[in-house]
Amino acid sequence: MGKKITTLRDLIGAIKDKASQSKAAFISKPSSFSLHLAVLRATTHAPSSPLDDHHISSLLTLGDSSRATASSLIVIIMDRLHRTGDSTVALKCLLIIHQIIKRGPFILQDQLSIFPATGGRNYLKLSAFSDGATASRFTISAWIRFYSRYIESLLYTSRILGYFLSSSSSSCNTDEKISTFLNSDLIRDVDSLVQLIEETVKLPDSLLLDGNKLLYEVIGLLSSDYLSTVNELLIRLSEFKERLSCLSFGDSVELSFILKRLEGCKERLSVLFSVKKPSTELLWCSVSELSLKIDDLKVDFSKRKLITFEKSSESARFNNRVMKFGDSVQFSSGRYEMTNLPMIVEGRN
């Protein structure tokens, strides 16, 4: 029975795809029909069909022309995503957005980064998405809610960094630029990267993908992003090691808190990405080493503050003793008081 239902759903999905293409032919402007058709072909209802690389490449090529065309393509993809209640279509739309971030042309990435014009972090609007047609689709809906939040975090982090994380088109000389950053800028970068990792570890507990090729694609892209995030963190943590002596107490406390948040993700990350890489091992060594050095730095700050406080207290006690001594002895002659006055004033200073 289950197989018949699945076949029926595939048939219904195919009919919907044909209907959508026919509708696009009627309502689309001639200049945008090819864009609508390319998006529809890439986001079919067939659950067993993974994203066709040919269709993705076609979309990326179409978006690599004028700014107006790139903007229209992003709007069409978002419209497709927001209008569908089908988990397969929604997942394919999110994968296309992720592919644009990863290997899209600059002009298309740029239009994605500024959509919508009003800004905001929750513009994918999928926090309440639910496809309850079958139990498996209901499970996939949880993945879609997670994946949309993750992509929003990825876009947010990319805005902070000034370039798309893990993008093949990013050609930033990060090592050279990092040395010119203020401490506050470095802390902001590290915080945004850790936020992305914190979002990554919220991946649904149901790792039984049931052979779903789309979900395997999601995992593959997440894994690639994670390695890119690790590399970005390593560059910045290395710079912090060079700057420890000039970190303020406030900066050291803030950085220490961020590193603790990162360490809190370590166990979950080891489950999600079980294959060990030299860069990830180096990251945790760097986090541990830097955390210890910051703790030592905070102790040093405390000692210096204590010494300053003790000197101040000792000076105050000495002043009090001088004043009490002068106040406790009465002299009939005012000459001693006049002679002693400069000493008392000097003691106060």
Sequence and secondary structure as in RCSB ss.txt:
>XXXX:A:sequence
MGKKITTLRDLIGAIKDKASQSKAAFISKPSSFSLHLAVLRATTHAPSSPLDDHHISSLLTLGDSSRATASSLIV
IIMDRLHRTGDSTVALKCLLIIHQIIKRGPFILQDQLSIFPATGGRNYLKLSAFSDGATASRFTISAWIRFYSRY
IESLLYTSRILGYFLSSSSSSCNTDEKISTFLNSDLIRDVDSLVQLIEETVKLPDSLLLDGNKLLYEVIGLLSSD
YLSTVNELLIRLSEFKERLSCLSFGDSVELSFILKRLEGCKERLSVLFSVKKPSTELLWCSVSELSLKIDDLKVD
FSKRKLITFEKSSESARFNNRVMKFGDSVQFSSGRYEMTNLPMIVEGRN
>XXXX:A:secstr
 HHHHHHHHHHHHHHHHHHHHHHHHHHS HHHHHHHHHHHHHS S TT    HHHHHHHHHHHSS HHHHHHHHH
HHHHHHHH   HHHHHHHHHHHHHHHHH  HHHHHHHHT STT  S TT  TT    SSHHHHHHHHHHHHHHHH
HHHHHHHHHHHTS TT TT    HHHHHTTS HHHHHHHHHHHHHHHHHHTT  S    TT HHHHHHHHHHHHH
HHHHHHHHHHHHHHHHHHGGG  HHHHHHHHHHHHHHHTTHHHHHHHS S  HHHHHHHHHHHHHHHHHHHHHHH
HHHHHHHHHHHHHHHHHHHHHHHHHHHH   S HHHHHHHHHHHHHHH 
